[in-house]
C-alpha cells in the first residue's frame, strides 16, 4: 500500500509533536533541578512526567497509524475500545 501525502504528513506531525513533548519534559527536569522549594521541584517533576506520558502516547499513535497505513490487520478491536472506555470511565 502506497502512503498518501496525508498519511505521511500525519506521521511527520506526530513525530514533531513527540519531539516537542520530550523538549518540554527536559525543560521541566531542568527547572526541577534548579528549585530549592521541594513543592515546586515536585510539581515540575510531575509536569515533566505528564509530558513524557504524552510523548509516549503520541509515539504509540504514530506506530499504530504506520501499521494501519501498511495494511496490517488488527484483531479484537472491541477489546481495544473496551479498554479505552474502562480507562476513561473507571467504575466507582
Buried (B, 14 or more C-beta within 10 A) or exposed (E): EEBEEEBEEBBEEBEEBBEBBBEBBEBBBEBBEEBEEEEEBEBBBEBBEBBBEBBEEBBEBBEBBBEEBEEEEEEEEEEEEEEEEEEEEEEE
